[in-house]
Amino acid sequence: QVQFVESGGGLVQPGGSLRLSCAASGSIFSIGAMAWYRQAPGKQRELVAAITRGGTTNYADSVKGRFTISRDNAKNTVYLQMTSLKPEDTAVYYCNADSRVPGILRSWGQGTQVTVSS
């Protein structure tokens, strides 16, 4: 079973940037489409960005133009570059397979906390 380890979170001021990394214990190429999710306190987990095996991306409207997802299949790593961060981006961020593709979702990792505050 592939496991995911997210890293790169932290405390950042509004307008700042962070780069998150997600290291998989197995082949993300085999999994296929990958995604980043986030869960804010008291809210459901939401998908914020996804990338296909071939590199096609799509984003939630709330992060479009500010976040960039990428993947390195050779390193089994998925990245999320976040810029122009807002307080409402505060959440625990997770990576996993794209849940919109039936049958490929894996177990969830611990996530990485992102806090946007002055």
Backbone as CSV, one residue per row, in Angstrom:
resi,resn,N_x,N_y,N_z,CA_x,CA_y,CA_z,C_x,C_y,C_z
1,GLN,0.843,-1.192,0.000,0.000,0.000,0.000,0.881,1.245,0.000
2,VAL,0.680,2.120,-0.969,1.469,3.336,-1.061,1.101,4.266,0.091
3,GLN,2.107,4.873,0.690,1.890,5.859,1.743,2.423,7.207,1.290
4,PHE,1.798,8.262,1.801,2.184,9.616,1.430,2.691,10.372,2.651
5,VAL,3.774,11.119,2.469,4.311,11.961,3.531,4.381,13.389,3.013
6,GLU,3.555,14.244,3.602,3.500,15.643,3.194,4.441,16.480,4.057
7,SER,5.035,17.501,3.461,5.942,18.385,4.193,5.943,19.765,3.553
8,GLY,6.543,20.721,4.261,6.698,22.056,3.708,5.757,23.103,4.260
9,GLY,4.826,22.688,5.116,3.900,23.655,5.686,4.580,24.545,6.716
10,GLY,3.817,25.506,7.218,4.352,26.413,8.227,3.474,27.629,8.387
11,LEU,4.017,28.592,9.115,3.328,29.859,9.344,3.863,30.887,8.354
12,VAL,2.964,31.541,7.652,3.365,32.525,6.652,2.412,33.710,6.721
13,GLN,2.934,34.882,6.400,2.090,36.080,6.411,1.221,36.139,5.159
14,PRO,0.099,36.818,5.228,-0.723,37.008,4.019,0.120,37.587,2.882
15,GLY,-0.089,37.046,1.698,0.697,37.456,0.539,1.960,36.648,0.335
16,GLY,2.297,35.814,1.300,3.506,35.019,1.218,3.341,33.766,0.374
17,SER,4.414,32.973,0.336,4.445,31.770,-0.491,4.964,30.588,0.315
18,LEU,4.548,29.413,-0.092,5.061,28.151,0.451,5.075,27.115,-0.659
19,ARG,5.984,26.166,-0.527,6.014,25.046,-1.452,5.860,23.764,-0.646
20,LEU,4.795,23.035,-0.911,4.551,21.755,-0.251,5.076,20.620,-1.110
21,SER,5.541,19.573,-0.431,6.004,18.367,-1.108,5.253,17.166,-0.558
22,CYS,5.045,16.193,-1.417,4.409,14.943,-1.024,5.231,13.797,-1.579
23,ALA,5.880,13.076,-0.682,6.703,11.946,-1.083,5.897,10.667,-0.930
24,ALA,5.814,9.902,-2.006,5.084,8.634,-2.001,6.060,7.479,-1.832
25,SER,5.608,6.445,-1.135,6.476,5.282,-0.897,6.488,4.333,-2.078
26,GLY,5.642,4.597,-3.078,5.596,3.774,-4.271,5.386,4.631,-5.500
27,SER,5.111,4.016,-6.596,5.046,4.692,-7.886,3.778,5.526,-8.052
28,ILE,3.962,6.857,-8.197,2.791,7.691,-8.469,2.399,7.576,-9.944
29,PHE,3.336,7.183,-10.780,2.986,6.970,-12.186,1.952,5.850,-12.291
30,SER,2.137,4.790,-11.483,1.194,3.675,-11.479,-0.178,4.091,-10.962
31,ILE,-0.177,4.993,-9.980,-1.450,5.457,-9.429,-2.231,6.238,-10.482
32,GLY,-1.538,7.155,-11.173,-2.207,7.970,-12.183,-2.406,9.388,-11.702
33,ALA,-3.647,9.845,-11.725,-3.928,11.230,-11.352,-3.721,11.436,-9.855
34,MET,-3.020,12.518,-9.515,-2.737,12.853,-8.126,-3.368,14.198,-7.795
35,ALA,-3.531,14.458,-6.502,-4.189,15.702,-6.113,-3.719,16.167,-4.744
36,TRP,-3.884,17.444,-4.508,-3.728,18.033,-3.195,-5.116,18.397,-2.671
37,TYR,-5.276,18.169,-1.385,-6.513,18.478,-0.694,-6.189,19.339,0.531
38,ARG,-7.227,19.955,1.076,-7.025,20.663,2.336,-8.283,20.539,3.191
39,GLN,-8.054,20.626,4.493,-9.156,20.571,5.436,-8.940,21.631,6.505
40,ALA,-9.833,22.601,6.524,-9.800,23.651,7.529,-10.621,23.204,8.741
41,PRO,-10.351,23.779,9.903,-11.094,23.398,11.102,-12.600,23.529,10.900
42,GLY,-13.319,22.470,11.239,-14.767,22.495,11.142,-15.318,22.355,9.740
43,LYS,-14.451,22.107,8.777,-14.905,21.989,7.377,-14.529,20.633,6.807
44,GLN,-15.196,20.277,5.721,-14.865,19.029,5.047,-13.586,19.182,4.223
45,ARG,-12.932,18.066,4.018,-11.759,18.065,3.157,-12.185,18.404,1.732
46,GLU,-11.406,19.266,1.070,-11.733,19.663,-0.297,-10.520,19.482,-1.199
47,LEU,-10.797,19.151,-2.431,-9.732,19.018,-3.427,-9.390,20.413,-3.944
48,VAL,-8.114,20.763,-3.940,-7.725,22.102,-4.404,-6.971,22.083,-5.729
49,ALA,-6.288,20.986,-6.025,-5.531,20.930,-7.275,-5.295,19.474,-7.647
50,ALA,-5.298,19.194,-8.935,-5.081,17.833,-9.406,-4.205,17.856,-10.647
51,ILE,-3.520,16.745,-10.874,-2.642,16.629,-12.038,-2.707,15.203,-12.548
52,THR,-2.874,15.070,-13.858,-2.924,13.739,-14.451,-1.519,13.154,-14.587
53,ARG,-1.464,11.897,-14.969,-0.178,11.252,-15.177,0.657,12.029,-16.202
54,GLY,0.004,12.574,-17.185,0.697,13.279,-18.255,0.960,14.749,-17.978
55,GLY,0.443,15.261,-16.850,0.747,16.635,-16.476,-0.370,17.653,-16.676
56,THR,-1.534,17.224,-17.099,-2.662,18.150,-17.208,-3.165,18.496,-15.814
57,THR,-3.371,19.795,-15.580,-3.742,20.240,-14.236,-5.126,20.866,-14.209
58,ASN,-5.732,20.851,-13.046,-6.940,21.638,-12.822,-7.005,22.041,-11.359
59,TYR,-7.721,23.145,-11.110,-7.698,23.775,-9.793,-9.098,24.173,-9.338
60,ALA,-9.268,24.199,-8.028,-10.475,24.790,-7.456,-10.465,26.283,-7.756
61,ASP,-11.636,26.847,-7.931,-11.715,28.273,-8.254,-11.031,29.138,-7.192
62,SER,-11.081,28.681,-5.947,-10.545,29.481,-4.849,-9.032,29.631,-4.897
63,VAL,-8.340,28.755,-5.638,-6.872,28.824,-5.677,-6.339,29.057,-7.079
64,LYS,-7.205,29.101,-8.060,-6.779,29.263,-9.449,-5.978,30.545,-9.611
65,GLY,-4.849,30.433,-10.265,-3.989,31.583,-10.478,-3.000,31.827,-9.356
66,ARG,-3.168,31.146,-8.228,-2.266,31.317,-7.086,-1.484,30.058,-6.757
67,PHE,-2.067,28.903,-6.978,-1.436,27.622,-6.664,-1.042,26.923,-7.960
68,THR,0.072,26.184,-7.901,0.525,25.392,-9.032,0.906,24.000,-8.551
69,ILE,0.267,22.994,-9.126,0.593,21.600,-8.798,1.541,21.064,-9.856
70,SER,2.483,20.240,-9.411,3.401,19.599,-10.354,3.773,18.227,-9.795
71,ARG,4.392,17.419,-10.625,4.775,16.089,-10.188,6.084,15.698,-10.837
72,ASP,6.845,14.887,-10.100,8.077,14.298,-10.611,7.916,12.797,-10.474
73,ASN,7.533,12.146,-11.558,7.258,10.710,-11.500,8.511,9.903,-11.139
74,ALA,9.662,10.371,-11.544,10.906,9.652,-11.250,11.217,9.670,-9.751
75,LYS,10.814,10.762,-9.092,11.062,10.889,-7.652,9.838,10.506,-6.815
76,ASN,8.758,10.124,-7.475,7.510,9.786,-6.772,7.093,10.903,-5.823
77,THR,7.146,12.115,-6.321,6.853,13.275,-5.498,5.898,14.213,-6.241
78,VAL,4.968,14.765,-5.471,4.025,15.749,-5.983,4.252,17.043,-5.208
79,TYR,4.176,18.160,-5.893,4.433,19.465,-5.278,3.207,20.360,-5.390
80,LEU,3.140,21.320,-4.457,2.128,22.367,-4.553,2.803,23.691,-4.221
81,GLN,2.988,24.508,-5.233,3.526,25.847,-5.038,2.366,26.793,-4.761
82,MET,2.420,27.449,-3.632,1.336,28.334,-3.218,1.868,29.758,-3.105
83,THR,1.223,30.678,-3.787,1.617,32.088,-3.733,0.415,32.934,-3.355
84,SER,0.674,34.189,-3.042,-0.399,35.130,-2.671,-1.339,34.513,-1.649
85,LEU,-0.761,33.918,-0.633,-1.564,33.191,0.356,-2.480,34.121,1.138
86,LYS,-3.646,33.597,1.465,-4.672,34.329,2.192,-4.986,33.603,3.502
87,PRO,-5.505,34.311,4.485,-5.879,33.629,5.732,-6.825,32.457,5.504
88,GLU,-7.680,32.547,4.521,-8.628,31.459,4.255,-7.968,30.227,3.647
89,ASP,-6.684,30.313,3.332,-5.931,29.138,2.885,-5.434,28.308,4.062
90,THR,-5.625,28.806,5.270,-5.195,28.075,6.458,-5.928,26.744,6.557
91,ALA,-5.164,25.662,6.647,-5.741,24.316,6.668,-4.607,23.305,6.817
92,VAL,-4.995,22.055,7.022,-4.054,20.949,6.890,-4.142,20.475,5.447
93,TYR,-2.995,20.359,4.796,-2.930,19.976,3.392,-2.473,18.526,3.267
94,TYR,-3.152,17.797,2.402,-2.883,16.385,2.168,-2.705,16.130,0.669
95,CYS,-1.969,15.092,0.361,-1.967,14.638,-1.034,-2.474,13.201,-1.075
96,ASN,-2.980,12.827,-2.227,-3.497,11.481,-2.442,-3.808,11.369,-3.918
97,ALA,-4.270,10.214,-4.316,-4.781,10.065,-5.677,-6.007,10.972,-5.839
98,ASP,-6.330,11.281,-7.088,-7.501,12.105,-7.381,-8.768,11.304,-7.061
99,SER,-9.502,11.754,-6.068,-10.676,11.016,-5.594,-11.806,10.967,-6.624
100,ARG,-11.719,11.781,-7.652,-12.762,11.770,-8.687,-12.578,10.602,-9.660
101,VAL,-11.428,9.941,-9.573,-11.182,8.750,-10.393,-11.529,7.534,-9.551
102,PRO,-12.508,6.750,-9.953,-12.957,5.631,-9.107,-11.844,4.631,-8.796
103,GLY,-11.763,4.261,-7.535,-10.934,3.128,-7.149,-9.464,3.359,-6.936
104,ILE,-8.977,4.613,-7.011,-7.530,4.796,-6.880,-7.121,5.507,-5.601
105,LEU,-8.078,5.982,-4.832,-7.749,6.675,-3.596,-7.017,5.739,-2.640
106,ARG,-5.972,6.258,-1.995,-5.186,5.478,-1.046,-5.457,5.964,0.377
107,SER,-4.753,5.393,1.337,-4.867,5.852,2.721,-4.311,7.263,2.837
108,TRP,-4.846,8.007,3.775,-4.410,9.386,3.979,-3.175,9.450,4.867
109,GLY,-2.291,10.374,4.532,-1.137,10.637,5.374,-1.502,11.586,6.498
110,GLN,-0.472,12.102,7.180,-0.689,12.991,8.317,-0.983,14.423,7.892
111,GLY,-0.627,14.754,6.682,-0.831,16.118,6.214,0.225,17.069,6.751
112,THR,0.175,18.298,6.247,1.084,19.340,6.708,0.270,20.610,6.950
113,GLN,0.508,21.240,8.104,-0.294,22.400,8.499,0.224,23.655,7.807
114,VAL,-0.692,24.392,7.202,-0.390,25.697,6.636,-1.225,26.731,7.383
115,THR,-0.557,27.710,7.959,-1.249,28.770,8.677,-0.856,30.111,8.070
116,VAL,-1.849,30.858,7.621,-1.613,32.168,7.016,-2.158,33.225,7.968
117,SER,-1.244,33.958,8.568,-1.646,34.921,9.592,-0.572,35.982,9.761
118,SER,-1.015,37.184,10.084,-0.052,38.251,10.368,0.237,38.315,11.860
